[in-house]
Amino acid sequence: MEAAIRSCRSRIVGRLCRYSRPPDVSGSNPQHLAIDQPPNPDQWRQALLAWYDQGHRLLPWRPPPGQGPGRVDPYAVLVSEAMLQQTQVATVIPYFERFMAEFPTVADLAAADEQAVLAMWQGLGYYRRARSLHAAARAIVDRNAGRVPDNADDLLNLPGVGRYTAGAVASIAYDTPAPIVDGNVARVFARLVPITDPIDKPDAQRRLWSLAADYAHGPRPGDANQALMELGATVCTPRTPHCLTCPLRHHCQGVRTTNPESLPVKSPRRQPTAVTHDVLAVRDTDDRYLFTRRPDTGLWAGMWQLPTHETARVTPTWLRQTLGLPITAPRPLAALPTFDHRTTHRLITFRIRTARLKQETPTIAPDAPPIEWRKLDQLADLPLANPQKKIVAALR
């Protein structure tokens, strides 16, 4: 039933988009172009800048339009772009504001302890971004005297900075003509041209970046790139695009030739690997719980967790061998015995049990991971991934 409703809605949206296109009137006015003309990024830029100047979202890292280089802190742009990867703007804003209050300059971030950085990031997910941003800040201080590079090539040499982030920082912070292609931009271009091949394939990627480069090389590249992203985020949306109000509707091949919602095309997603994480919440006589730190590589690297085994059950024997801790027989956590959590490549079933520390003197194994005993209301400085925070909430 849901699939039928989505299909029906897609057909209705496609018809509305096509009917919203006014009669073709060729002439000097760029708003009245023959829709079957070849792609013209110069005209797209002109239309988008006019639309962007009329009003757009006010974001804490975004400079006012048309004020030229030096209008915004490049470090703030770098932080925002790291946070915005695979995360919505509304989610990012409060994290960005707290992060900038704690680490107001690139030097502050570079000097910070990694655990403090992870603690400020917890809840955003994709924690590799935080570690990479921290490493990038240290590289900027060490190599560039604390100044964020002003060109895409040098930005690409920073840890964790890819082609999109380099282009975004270079263009937004320094107004240099650097191309960008993120999900919003790819969707807009795929509908404008249109691009009917899967956009994650090499040929389509080359086409997208070529269009982005042509588009960026013109007046006000920083504002132009932000206008393009803004259009994808607020008008040319994945579902129910607002074709009636789109400033590029007269240029859009997707409106005329197909249902806009059918673009872009993506390759089928691989099914996530199903795994189980067995969690044991161990409490001592002072109502403190045992937390261990994860390895410095891999999933949730460097974060803290209740003792977790990812290939077998956490047994008293395993815990004694690993941490030298004697415990009682584990019991399922009544409030939350199991739950599922999906990451990019995994579907993780968390299985939670509880146990008490026996009245014996523990002997910590020499190769044991770092541990902390904490009460559940004293975890603010301990970075926990969302699944662990969910377990803590159930324990409370």
N, C-alpha and C positions, 0 to 999 in steps of 0.2 A: 504493500500500500504506500509506504513512504517513497519507494522508488518511483511509483506512478505519479505521486504528487510532485516530486522533483522534476520529472520529465515534463509534466504538464506546465509547471511554472516556467521551466526553461523555454518552452515553445512560446508562452505568452510574453516573456521578457524579450525574446528574439523579435517577435512581431512588433512590440512597442518600440524597440530600438530602431527597427527598419522604418516604421511609420513616423518616427520622430525626425528622420532626415528630410530637410526641406528640399524643394526642387533644385536641381543642379543649375547654378548660374555661374558660368565662367566669367572671369574678368580680373581686374587688378586687385580687388579685395581678397586677401588670403582666406577670408572666412567663406568664400563662395568658389571653391575649386572643384573641378571635375573629380569625382571620387575615384575614377579609375586611373588617375595620374600616378606615376611612379612615386615611391617614398621621397619626401622632401623634409628632412630634419630641420632645415632652416625655418620653414613655415610652421612646423610643429612647435619649435622653440618660441617663435613670435606669439603664437596663440596661447601657449602655456604661460609665458611670462605675463601677458596681459591678464590672464585669469588669476594667476598667483598674486599679482599686485593688488587685486581687488579684495583679497582676504584669504587667510589660511589659518591652520591651527597654530596657536601660540604654544611653543614647546620650550622648556628651559634651556636647551642646548642650541636652539635655532636663532640665528641672527635676524634682525629686521631686514627686509628686502632692500637691495639697491644701495647698500652703504659701503661696498668695496672691502678689500682685504683689511685685516686688523679689527674687524667688527665683532669677533667672537674668539674665545679662548680655544686654540687648537686642541689642547688637552681635553677640554670638555667635549669636543666633537669626537675625539678618539674614544673616550669613555662611553659616550652615548652609543656609538656604532658597535662597540663590543657588546653592550647590553642588548641592543636591538636585534642581534642575530637570533633568528628563530623565536623572537619574543615580541608581543604586541606593545605598542606605544603606551597604552593606558597602564599596563603592568610595569613598564620600565620607569615611568616618571618618579614615583616615590622612592624607588631604589636608587635612581640617579641622584636625586636630591640628597639622600642620606649619605651616599658614597662621596659626593663632592664636599659635603660638610665635614666628613671624616678625613678625606684626602684632597684638600683643595688645590694642590699643585702636583705636577708630575714628580717633583722632588719628594713631596710628602708620601706619595704612593711608592716610589722607589725605596724609600727608607723604611717602609712598613714591614712588619713580619707577615709572612704568607698566611699564617693562621688568622690574623686580624683581617686580612683582605677577604679570605674565604668566609669569615663570619659576617662581614658586611654584605657579601654576595648571596648568602644562603637564602633559598626560596626562589631565586631566579632560574636555577637549574643550569645545565651545561657548564659545569664548573671549570672545565678546561679554559673557557673564555677568561675567567678571573685570573687563573694562573698565567695565561699568556699575556694579559694586560699588565699584570705585575712585572713580568719579565720584560715587556716592552718598555715600561717606565724606567726600569733599571738600565736598559740599553740606551734610552734617550739621554739619561743623565751621564752615563759613562762615555758615550760616543759623541754626543751632540750638545754637551754643556747644558742639558736640561731643556733644549728647544725642540719641539716636535718638528720633524722634517717637513719641508714645504712642497715636496714633489712626490709623485706616486712611486718613482723608482726607489728613492731612499726609504719611503714608508714601507715598501714591500720587504725591506731587509730587517724589519722589526719582527720579533717573535709573535706569531699568531695573526699577523696582518696579511690578508689576502688581497686579491685584485680589487674587489668591491670596496673594502674598507679603505685601502690606499686611495682610491679615486674619490671616495666620499670625503675623507679628511682633507685631501689636497684641494678639492673644489670648494667645499663649504667653508673651510677655515681660511684658505688662501686665494680663493677665486681663480684657481688655475684650471685650464680646460682638460680635466681628467674624466674619462668615461666611468660610468657605474652601471652595473647590472645586478639587481637583486630580484626577489620574487615579484615585487610590484612593477618594476621596470620591465621585466621579461613579459609580464602579462599584458602591459600596455602595448609594447612593440608587437607581440604575437597577434594582437587583435588589429592593430593599425595596418600591418603590412599586407596580408596576414602571414603568419608562420604556422604551417600545419604539421610540420614534423615535430616529434617530441623535443621539447626545449632543453632537455638534459643531454641530448646527443651532441657530439662534437661539431657537426655542420651547423646545427641550429645555434649553438653557443657562439661560434665564429660570426654568424650573421648578427646576433644580438649585440655583441661587442663592437662590431663594425658600425651598426646603427647608432650605438651609444657614443662612439667616438665622433661620428659626424655631427651628432646632436650637441655634444659638449663644446665643440670648437666654434664658438660664437660669443655674442655679448653675454655678460653676466653668467658665466658657467656654473657658479655656485648656486645662484637662485634658480637657474634652469634645471639643474639636477634635482634640487629640492622640489621644484614644481612637478617634475616627472614622478618622483616618489609620492608626492602628495596626491596626485591624480590617481595613482594606483591604489593608494590606501583609502581614499574617500569617495571616489567616483567610479573608476574602472575596477570595481571590486570583483572577487572571485565569483560570488553569487549575486544575482540581481544587480548588475551594473546599472548606473544611473545615466543611461545614454541620452536622455532628454536634456540633461544639464551639462553634458561633457563638452568642453571647449574644442575638442578634436573630433567631434562627431561628423563634421563635413569631410574629414580626411580619412575616416576609419573604414577600411575595406571589410573588417569583420562585421560591421553593422549591415553592410549590403549583401555580403556573400554567404554568411553563415550565422548561426546563433552565437552571439558573443560569449555566452557562458560555456560553450564547448571548447574555447581556447583559453589558455594554452593547453596543448596536448603534452602529457607526461608519460614516461615509461611506467609500466606497472610496478608498484612497490613490492619489494621482497617481504615475505612474511617474517615477522620477528621470531627469533629463537626463544623457545620456552625454557626457562630455567627456574630453579627454586633457591631462595636464600633462607636459610634456617637461622632464626634469631633467638638468642637467649638473654632475657633480662635478669641479671643477677643483682640481688639487693643484699646489703650488709645490715648489721644490727643498728646502724645509725640512719637507716632509710636512705642510704646513698646507693646509686646504681653504677655499675661498671661500664665504662666506655673505652673503646680501643680506637686507635687511629688507623685508617686504611693506608695501604702502600702509596708511594709517591707517584705511581703510574697506574693507568687503567681507570675503570669506572669510579667516579667520586673520589679521585685521587686526593690524598691528604685530608679528607674529611673524617669526622668522628662517627662512631656507630656503637650500638650495643653489640656485644660479641656475635659475630655472624660467620656462618660457614656456607660457602657457595656451591659445594659439591656433595655435602653429606649433612647429617644432623649434628647439631652441637650437643655432644654428650658430656656427662661429668668427666669421663676419662679423657676426652679431647681437651676439655678446658684445663684439666690438671696438667696434661702434657704440654699444652701451649702456654698457659699463664701460671701454672703452679697453684691453681685455686681449687680448694675442695668445696663442693656445692651439694645441695640436696637434690633429690630426684626432680627433674623439670616437669612442669604442668602447663597445659595450654593456657594462654592468656584469655580469660573469659570474655573480656570486652572486645577483643580483636584477635581471634585465633589465626586468621589468614586474611590476606588481601592481595590484589594484583596491582602492579605498577609497570607502565610501559615506558621504555626508553626508545631511542632511535632504532636500535637493532635487537632489543630484547623485550620479551614479556616475562616479567619477574613475578613469581608468586612468593610473597613473604609469609613465612610460617613462624609464629611467635609463641614462645613459652617463657615461663618465669621459674626462678629458683632462688634459694637463699644461700648465702655464704655460711659455711659451717664454722663453728667456734673452734677454729684451728688457726695457727699462724701460717699465712700463705707464703710460699716460696716461689717468687717470680722467676720464670725461666730466663736464662741469659739472652736468648734470642727472641724474646717476646716483643710484640709491638708496643709502642707507648700506650700507657693506660691512664685513666682518670677515674676517681670515684666522685660522683656528683649527685647532689639532690636535684630533683626534677625542676625546682624553681631557681637553679643556679647554673643555667646552661647558656647564658647570653653570649659568652665569649667562645663557646665551643661550636664550631661550624658543623651543622648537621644537614644532610640531604633531606629532601622532602619525605621520603618513606620513613626515615628514622624519626623525623619530627612527628609524623603521624602515629608511630608506635609510642613515643613519649606522651603524646596527648591521651592515648588509650590507657597508659599506665597511671596517669593522673586521675 
